[in-house]
Amino acid sequence: MCELCAMKKILWTLAGMIALTSCGNSDKQYISEAEALISEKPDSALYVLNQVENVGRLPDEWLARYWLTTAEAHAAMNQSLSEDSMVAFAFSYFQHHQPIDSVRLRKARSFTSSYYWWTEREDEAKKLMVQSLEESRKAANHPETVSMLCGMAKLALKNNNQKEAKQYVDELLSIDGGDKNHAQLLNALAVNYYYEGKIDSAIVMFKRAIAFRDTAKDSVYVWRDAMRNYADLLIDIGRIDEGIAMHEDIMAHYSRSKEYSGNELGPLFSLSHAWLLKGNKERAQHYMNKVEEYDMSNSTRFCVIGHRMVLDYATTGRYNITDMAEFANDIRNRMNKRQAVEKAKERSIQNLREHELLLTVSRQRQLIFFLLLTVGLLAIIIALSVLARRRKRLLREKEEEMQQLNDQLQKMQKMAEQRAKMVEAERKADDAPAAESTVTLTGTTSDTITLEISNLLYVEAVGNYVKVCQWLGGKVQTDMLRATSKQMEDELHGYPMVVRCHRAFLVNLAQVEKIVSKAGTMQLLVRHSEECLPVSRSNMAGIKDAIKSL
């Protein structure tokens, strides 16, 4: 009954462990709360998603919703989606799950295409983006259509496909406020036309980009990038006065708003360059001195140093390459450090991806795992129960054997005592001399120990000596003799009561009070001394045989 109760307790504990490992309702509540926050507070939604503890144990539906909401939060916060590989799992789930959740499916397809775009899998990205664009058009979903057109235009620009880029940009502008809200795409298209040598097309795109520079939603971008690029183009094609006037207009606009603080470096550098082209070295030097007051990136610094060398040569007739040499050395050191950091980052990303792959295990595999775990634990419990029974039976048999040996030992000792009394009585009746009962032990030196064999307790090997313990005068006396236990065994061979119980001990069975079992080993409790002598496995059979034969 006790074993049955213990088994029930173990099974209940196991059931509790399995229940605890399953996904709790709190994780699903976190996901639902994040979905409600995502449109207005993506940062808060991401914080709530970080509270989910058992991502790997979520059912497939909730796992798909978790990763879709995570990707949506990253996109809303303008973060790279290059680490959101699990959004592809969400897309696969919503694509095949019935009934189809069209809203989540469109979102999953869109964010998966963005993930492919960020990870430079452009063909896969474009295929999904085309599907998303077609569905958004059919559903008349204006925000998603605008988003898809922006993505398709950026992808076309990235691949230098000017025809597709212009097609998507024109459609985008036709449905989203003319040229007011997409100066970034127009600027990028103009720059691409410029690098292809299509100057007229570039000028057209730049003019469209800056047409609404004071009223567009992206007005800051227009003044910060599109205007500057257009002015630089004018200087490059020889319309220097127009370019200078535009850059001065840009500087005046910057001075009226703190929003452009730190952006003055580009126009100042362009003005220095333009005035040098016109041959006005004083004006060029004036703007160059202002440029050098700013902190700048490596690429900008390289251009500034090169321009400074040209300006110095135009002014003094001499080149100064010291700054360029120091810059090159600094760039090399930075490049080495950057490469080391990039390698470490690649290793971290690889580790993260491997970790994310572990989260793709389906619910079915998890159930199989827990089933196998349950079966395994039950098998272990049964095996432990069988081993416990076997151990209990062996201990009981050993106790019975110990009891039997102790009974035989006491019987043997009583018989030995009776035999000794009979011998002594016969000796007195016949008036015969006393039997030889003393023994002299000799060692490797001239020292000897003489004792009554009946008083001998045990002999112990201690290094190069043996310790002889005997009961003498009502107390235990210990003598040391330089000898080996083998020598003592040979000298005591004629006394069958003295046997070897261990490689370091010889014991007089007549002085053994009881045989006990400690820690699974047999030990001999010696009278008077209260010492327990160990019995080695190799000598156990000899002890048993000696007791039975005696």
C-alpha positions in Angstrom: 0.0 0.0 0.0 2.9 2.4 0.8 4.5 1.7 -2.5 1.1 2.4 -4.3 0.7 5.7 -2.5 4.3 6.7 -3.4 3.6 5.8 -7.1 0.4 8.0 -7.0 2.3 10.9 -5.6 5.0 10.6 -8.3 2.3 10.5 -11.1 0.5 13.6 -9.7 3.9 15.4 -9.5 4.6 14.4 -13.1 1.2 15.7 -14.2 1.8 19.0 -12.5 5.2 19.3 -14.2 3.6 18.8 -17.6 0.9 21.3 -16.9 3.4 23.9 -15.8 5.5 23.5 -19.0 2.5 24.1 -21.2 1.7 27.6 -22.5 -0.3 29.6 -19.9 -3.2 31.9 -20.7 -1.1 34.9 -19.6 1.2 34.6 -22.7 -1.9 34.7 -25.0 -3.2 37.7 -23.1 0.1 39.5 -23.7 -0.1 38.8 -27.5 -3.7 40.0 -27.6 -2.8 43.2 -25.7 0.2 43.8 -28.1 -2.1 43.5 -31.1 -4.4 46.1 -29.7 -1.5 48.5 -29.1 0.4 48.0 -32.3 -1.3 50.7 -34.5 -0.8 53.6 -32.1 1.9 52.5 -29.7 4.3 50.0 -31.4 7.0 50.6 -28.8 4.5 49.6 -26.0 3.4 46.6 -28.0 7.0 45.4 -28.3 7.5 45.8 -24.6 4.4 43.7 -23.9 5.6 41.0 -26.4 8.8 40.8 -24.4 6.8 39.7 -21.4 5.9 36.4 -23.2 7.9 33.7 -21.5 7.0 30.5 -23.3 7.4 31.4 -26.9 8.6 28.0 -27.9 5.6 26.3 -26.3 2.9 28.5 -28.0 0.3 26.7 -30.2 1.0 27.4 -33.9 -1.8 30.0 -34.2 -0.5 32.1 -31.3 3.1 31.6 -32.4 2.2 33.0 -35.8 0.4 36.0 -34.2 3.4 36.6 -31.9 5.9 36.8 -34.7 3.6 38.8 -37.0 3.0 41.4 -34.3 6.8 41.5 -33.6 7.6 42.3 -37.2 4.8 44.9 -37.4 6.2 46.6 -34.3 9.7 46.7 -35.8 8.4 48.1 -39.1 6.3 50.7 -37.3 9.4 51.8 -35.4 11.4 52.0 -38.6 13.7 49.2 -37.5 15.4 46.7 -39.8 13.4 43.4 -40.3 16.6 41.4 -41.1 16.3 39.5 -37.8 12.5 38.7 -38.1 13.0 35.4 -40.0 10.1 33.9 -38.0 7.6 36.2 -39.8 7.9 33.7 -42.7 6.5 31.0 -40.3 3.5 33.4 -39.7 3.0 33.9 -43.4 3.1 30.1 -44.0 0.6 29.5 -41.2 -2.0 32.2 -42.3 -1.6 31.1 -45.9 -2.6 27.5 -45.3 -4.9 27.9 -42.2 -8.6 27.5 -42.8 -10.7 29.7 -42.7 -8.3 32.2 -44.2 -7.7 35.3 -42.1 -7.3 37.8 -45.0 -6.2 40.7 -42.9 -3.4 38.9 -41.1 -2.4 37.1 -44.3 -1.9 40.4 -46.1 0.2 41.7 -43.2 2.2 38.6 -43.0 2.9 38.6 -46.8 3.9 42.3 -46.6 6.3 41.9 -43.7 7.8 38.7 -45.1 8.5 40.5 -48.3 10.2 43.2 -46.2 12.2 40.6 -44.4 13.3 39.1 -47.8 14.2 42.7 -48.9 16.3 43.4 -45.9 18.1 40.0 -46.2 18.8 40.7 -50.0 16.6 37.9 -51.2 15.2 40.4 -53.8 13.5 37.9 -56.1 11.4 36.4 -53.3 10.7 39.9 -51.9 9.5 41.2 -55.3 7.2 38.2 -55.8 5.5 38.7 -52.5 5.3 42.5 -52.9 3.6 42.1 -56.3 1.0 39.8 -54.7 0.5 42.2 -51.8 0.1 45.1 -54.2 -2.5 43.3 -56.2 -4.5 42.4 -53.1 -4.3 45.9 -51.7 -5.6 47.3 -55.0 -8.5 44.9 -55.0 -9.4 45.6 -51.4 -9.0 49.4 -52.1 -6.8 49.5 -49.0 -5.1 52.9 -49.6 -2.5 52.8 -46.8 -1.3 49.3 -47.8 -1.3 50.2 -51.5 0.9 53.3 -50.8 3.2 51.2 -48.7 3.6 48.5 -51.3 4.2 51.1 -54.1 6.9 52.7 -52.0 8.5 49.3 -51.5 8.3 48.3 -55.1 9.8 51.7 -56.2 12.7 51.4 -53.7 13.4 47.9 -54.9 13.4 49.0 -58.5 15.7 51.9 -57.7 18.0 49.6 -55.8 18.2 47.4 -58.9 18.7 50.5 -61.2 15.5 49.7 -63.0 14.5 53.3 -63.8 11.5 52.3 -66.0 9.8 50.3 -63.2 10.8 52.9 -60.6 9.2 55.7 -62.6 6.1 53.6 -63.2 5.6 52.9 -59.5 6.5 56.5 -58.4 4.0 58.0 -61.0 1.2 55.6 -59.7 2.1 56.5 -56.1 2.0 60.2 -56.7 -1.3 59.9 -58.6 -3.1 58.4 -55.5 -1.2 60.0 -52.6 -1.3 63.8 -53.0 0.6 64.5 -56.2 4.3 65.3 -55.5 3.8 66.5 -51.9 4.6 63.5 -49.8 7.3 61.5 -51.6 10.3 63.7 -52.2 12.6 60.9 -51.1 11.6 58.6 -54.0 11.8 61.5 -56.5 15.2 62.5 -55.2 16.4 58.9 -55.5 15.1 58.6 -59.0 16.7 62.0 -59.9 20.1 60.8 -58.6 19.9 57.6 -60.5 19.1 59.6 -63.7 22.1 61.8 -63.0 24.5 58.9 -62.7 23.2 57.4 -65.9 23.9 60.7 -67.7 20.2 61.6 -68.1 20.6 65.2 -66.9 17.3 66.5 -68.3 15.3 63.7 -66.6 17.2 64.3 -63.3 16.3 68.0 -63.4 12.7 67.2 -64.0 12.6 64.8 -61.0 14.4 67.3 -58.8 12.0 70.1 -59.7 9.1 67.8 -58.8 10.8 66.9 -55.5 11.3 70.5 -54.4 8.0 72.0 -55.8 6.2 71.7 -52.5 9.3 72.2 -50.3 7.4 74.4 -47.7 4.1 72.5 -47.6 4.9 68.8 -48.0 4.9 66.4 -45.0 8.5 65.6 -45.8 9.5 69.3 -46.1 12.5 68.7 -43.8 13.9 66.1 -46.2 13.3 68.3 -49.2 15.5 71.1 -47.7 18.0 68.8 -46.2 18.6 66.5 -49.2 16.7 67.2 -52.4 17.5 70.9 -52.5 21.2 70.3 -51.9 21.4 67.6 -54.5 19.7 69.8 -57.1 22.0 72.7 -56.3 25.0 70.4 -56.6 23.8 69.2 -60.0 23.4 72.8 -61.2 27.0 73.5 -60.2 28.2 70.3 -61.8 26.6 71.1 -65.2 28.0 74.6 -65.2 25.1 76.6 -63.9 27.3 77.7 -61.0 25.5 81.0 -60.2 22.1 79.2 -59.9 23.7 76.6 -57.7 25.3 79.2 -55.5 22.1 81.1 -55.1 20.2 77.9 -54.2 22.8 76.9 -51.6 22.7 80.4 -50.1 18.9 80.1 -50.0 19.3 76.8 -48.2 21.7 78.3 -45.6 19.3 81.1 -45.0 16.5 78.6 -44.4 18.7 76.6 -42.0 19.4 79.7 -40.0 15.7 80.2 -39.4 15.1 76.8 -37.7 17.0 74.8 -35.1 15.6 71.7 -36.9 18.5 71.8 -39.3 21.3 72.3 -36.8 24.3 70.3 -37.8 23.3 70.1 -41.5 25.2 73.2 -42.6 28.3 71.3 -43.5 27.1 70.1 -46.9 26.0 73.5 -48.3 29.1 75.2 -46.9 31.4 72.7 -48.7 29.5 73.0 -51.9 29.7 76.9 -51.8 33.5 76.6 -51.2 33.7 74.3 -54.2 31.5 76.5 -56.4 33.4 79.7 -55.6 36.7 78.0 -56.3 35.3 77.0 -59.7 34.4 80.6 -60.4 38.0 81.6 -59.4 37.1 83.5 -56.3 39.7 82.0 -53.9 38.9 84.4 -51.0 35.2 83.3 -51.0 36.2 79.7 -51.4 38.6 80.0 -48.4 36.0 81.8 -46.3 33.5 78.9 -46.7 36.2 76.3 -46.3 37.2 77.7 -42.9 33.6 77.4 -41.8 33.5 73.8 -43.0 36.5 72.8 -40.9 34.8 74.0 -37.7 32.3 71.0 -37.9 32.7 67.3 -36.9 32.3 65.2 -40.0 32.2 61.6 -41.1 35.1 59.8 -42.7 33.8 60.1 -46.3 33.0 63.8 -45.8 36.4 64.4 -44.2 38.1 62.7 -47.2 36.4 65.1 -49.6 37.2 68.1 -47.4 40.9 67.1 -47.2 41.0 66.7 -50.9 39.3 70.0 -51.5 41.6 71.7 -49.0 44.7 70.3 -51.0 43.3 71.8 -54.2 42.4 75.1 -52.5 45.9 75.3 -50.9 47.5 74.6 -54.3 45.3 77.3 -56.0 46.2 79.8 -53.2 49.9 79.0 -52.5 51.0 76.8 -55.4 52.0 73.9 -53.0 50.4 70.6 -52.0 50.2 69.5 -48.4 49.6 65.7 -48.1 50.2 65.4 -44.3 46.5 65.5 -43.5 45.7 63.0 -46.2 48.4 60.5 -44.9 47.1 60.8 -41.3 43.5 60.3 -42.5 44.5 57.2 -44.4 46.2 55.7 -41.4 43.2 56.5 -39.2 40.9 54.9 -41.8 42.9 51.7 -41.9 42.8 51.4 -38.1 39.1 52.0 -38.1 38.6 49.5 -40.9 40.4 46.8 -39.0 38.4 47.4 -35.9 35.1 47.5 -37.9 36.0 44.2 -39.5 36.6 42.6 -36.1 33.3 44.0 -34.8 31.4 42.8 -38.0 32.8 39.2 -37.6 31.7 39.2 -33.9 28.3 40.5 -35.0 28.0 37.8 -37.7 28.7 35.1 -35.1 26.1 36.6 -32.8 23.5 36.8 -35.6 24.3 33.2 -36.6 23.8 32.0 -33.0 20.6 34.0 -32.8 19.3 32.4 -36.0 20.2 29.0 -34.8 18.3 29.7 -31.6 15.3 31.0 -33.5 15.2 27.8 -35.6 14.7 25.9 -32.4 11.4 27.8 -31.8 9.9 26.3 -35.0 9.2 23.0 -33.4 5.4 22.3 -33.9 2.9 21.6 -31.1 2.6 18.0 -32.3 6.4 17.4 -31.8 6.1 18.9 -28.4 3.3 16.6 -27.4 5.3 13.6 -28.7 8.2 14.8 -26.6 6.1 15.1 -23.5 4.5 11.7 -24.1 8.0 10.1 -24.5 9.1 12.0 -21.4 6.1 10.6 -19.5 6.7 7.1 -20.7 10.4 7.4 -19.9 9.7 8.7 -16.4 7.2 5.9 -15.8 9.8 3.4 -17.0 12.4 4.9 -14.6 9.9 4.8 -11.7 9.0 1.2 -12.4 12.7 0.3 -12.7 13.5 2.1 -9.5 10.6 0.3 -7.8 11.9 -3.1 -9.0 15.4 -2.2 -7.9 14.1 -1.1 -4.5 12.3 -4.4 -4.0 15.3 -6.4 -5.1 17.5 -4.4 -2.8 15.1 -5.0 0.1 15.0 -8.7 -0.6 18.8 -8.9 -0.8 19.1 -6.9 2.5 16.7 -9.3 4.1 18.6 -12.3 2.8 21.8 -10.7 4.0 20.4 -10.1 7.5 19.2 -13.8 7.6 22.7 -14.9 6.6 24.3 -12.6 9.2 21.9 -14.1 11.8 22.8 -17.6 10.7 26.5 -16.9 10.8 26.2 -15.4 14.3 24.3 -18.4 15.5 27.0 -20.7 14.1 29.7 -18.5 15.6 28.2 -18.7 19.0 27.6 -22.4 18.7 31.2 -22.9 17.6 32.5 -20.8 20.5 30.5 -22.7 23.0 31.7 -26.0 21.6 35.3 -24.8 21.7 34.8 -23.8 25.4 33.3 -27.2 26.2 36.1 -29.0 24.4 38.7 -26.9 26.3 37.0 -27.8 29.7 36.9 -31.5 28.8 40.6 -31.5 27.8 41.4 -29.7 31.0 39.4 -32.3 33.1 41.0 -35.2 31.4 44.4 -33.7 32.0 43.7 -33.3 35.7 42.3 -36.9 36.0 45.3 -38.4 34.3 47.6 -36.0 36.0 49.0 -35.1 32.5 51.1 -32.0 31.8 49.2 -28.9 30.6 48.6 -28.7 26.8 50.7 -26.2 24.9 48.5 -23.0 24.7 51.2 -20.3 24.2 52.7 -19.1 21.0 55.8 -17.0 20.3 55.6 -14.6 17.4 58.9 -13.6 15.7 59.6 -10.9 13.2 62.4 -9.9 11.0 64.4 -8.7 14.0 65.3 -10.4 17.3 62.1 -9.1 18.9 59.4 -11.6 19.8 56.0 -11.6 21.4 54.8 -14.5 23.5 51.1 -14.8 24.3 48.3 -17.2 25.2 46.5 -18.1 21.9 43.2 -17.9 23.6 43.9 -14.2 24.6 44.8 -13.1 21.1 42.2 -10.7 19.7 43.6 -9.7 16.2 46.7 -8.9 14.3 46.8 -5.7 12.1 49.4 -4.9 9.5 50.8 -1.3 10.0 53.4 -0.4 7.4 56.5 -2.5 8.0 55.1 -3.6 11.4 52.2 -5.6 12.8 50.1 -4.6 15.7 49.3 -7.6 18.0 46.2 -7.0 20.2 45.5 -9.4 23.1 43.3 -9.5 26.2 45.7 -9.5 29.2 45.2 -8.7 32.8 41.6 -7.4 32.3 42.6 -4.9 29.5 43.6 -4.8 25.9 47.3 -4.8 25.4 48.9 -3.7 22.1 52.4 -4.8 21.0 54.3 -3.8 17.8 56.5 -6.3 16.0 58.5 -5.7 12.8 57.1 -8.3 10.5 54.5 -8.8 7.8 50.9 -10.1 8.1 51.9 -13.0 5.9 54.6 -14.0 8.4 52.1 -13.9 11.2 49.6 -16.0 9.2 52.3 -18.6 8.6 53.2 -18.8 12.3 49.6 -19.0 13.4 48.7 -21.6 10.7 48.4 -24.3 13.3 45.5 -22.6 15.1 42.4 -22.8 13.0 40.5 -20.2 15.1 42.9 -17.6 13.7 42.0 -16.7 10.1 42.6 -13.8 7.7 39.6 -11.5 7.2 41.3 -8.7 5.3 44.6 -8.1 3.7 45.6 -6.1 6.8 43.9 -8.2 9.5 44.1 -11.6 11.1 41.3 -12.3 13.6 40.8 -14.9 16.4 37.2 -16.1 15.8 37.0 -17.2 19.4 37.2 -13.5 20.3 34.6 -12.3 17.8 31.5 -11.1 19.6 29.2 -10.6 16.6 29.2 -10.4 12.8 27.6 -7.2 11.6 26.8 -5.6 8.2 27.7 -1.9 7.7 27.3 0.0 4.4 26.8 -3.3 2.6 30.0 -4.9 3.9 30.6 -7.6 6.5 32.5 -6.5 9.7 33.6 -8.4 12.8 32.9 -6.9 16.2 35.8 -8.0 18.5 35.3 -8.5 22.2 36.8 -6.1 24.8 38.2 -3.7 22.2 34.9 -2.8 20.5 36.8 -2.7 17.2 35.0 -3.6 14.0 37.3 -5.4 11.6 36.5 -5.3 7.9 35.9 -8.5 5.9 37.0 -8.1 2.3 35.0 -9.8 -0.5 37.9 -12.1 -1.3 38.1 -13.4 2.4 34.3 -13.5 3.1 34.0 -17.1 1.9 37.0 -18.1 4.0 35.4 -16.7 7.1 32.1 -18.5 6.5 33.9 -21.8 5.8 36.1 -21.4 8.9 33.0 -20.9 11.1 31.2 -23.9 9.6 34.2 -26.2 9.8 35.1 -25.3 13.3 
